[in-house]
C-alpha cells in the first residue's frame, strides 16, 4: 500500500477472494490529488511495475509465475508454459452513451499502455478500465465512447480489428535469417 501511496494513489476499496484456483486480490485505486480513477497509460504501467517489483521483493516465490512463465526472478518456473493464448475481443452496447470493450489476451509488459494507445489512436475515448490477470491471461474491460455516444457497429469492427492486428503474436519469416 505504501508503494502505491508513493505513486500519488489511494486504495479506496480492496477485495480478497479465496477459491479453488487460489487467492485473488482486487484493488480500486484513485489518484490522491483528484480522487478520480487512473486513466493515464504511463501511470497504469507504473502501477503494474510497482506491483511486480513488490511481489519480487516481498514474495520471491511468486517469481516463477510472473513474466509469461520466463524466469527473471529468484525461482525458475516449474515448466515452460506455452504462451499461445488466443486473443478474444468483444464490444457490447452498455448504454446509449458508451460501449463495453472486453479484451482477453496473453499478458506481457506494457500491455495496458498498448491497449489504451491503440484505442485512443482511432479517436475512441476511454472512460474507465478494469484489469485482471489469471496466470498468463490478461483480461481488460473498458467503458469507451466516440464523441460521447456508444460505438456504432462499423466502429466496433474497426476497434476490434485494430486490437487484433496489434495483439497478434509476432512471426518471423524464415527468409529473414
C-alpha positions, 0 to 999 in steps of 0.5 A: 500500500505504501508503494502505491501511496508513493505513486500519488494513489489511494486504495479506496476499496480492496477485495480478497477472494479465496477459491479453488484456483487460489487467492485473488486480490482486487484493488480500486485505486484513485489518484490522491490529488483528484480522487478520480480513477487512473486513466493515464497509460504511463501511470497504469504501467507504473502501477503494474511495475510497482506491483511486480517489483513488490511481489519480487521483493516481498514474495520471491516465490511468486517469481516463477509465475510472473513474466509469461512463465520466463524466469527473471526472478529468484525461482525458475518456473516449474515448466515452460508454459506455452504462451499461445493464448488466443486473443478474444475481443468483444464490444457490447452496447452498455448504454446509449452513451458508451460501449463495453470493450472486453479484451482477453489476451496473453499478458506481457509488459506494457500491455495496458499502455498498448491497449489504451494507445491503440484505442485512443489512436482511432479517436475512441475515448476511454472512460474507465478500465478494469484489469485482471490477470489469471496466470498468463491471461490478461483480461481488460474491460473498458467503458469507451465512447466516440464523441460521447455516444456508444460505438456504432457497429462499423466502429466496433469492427474497426476497434476490434480489428485494430486490437487484433492486428496489434495483439497478434503474436509476432512471426518471423519469416524464415527468409529473414535469417 
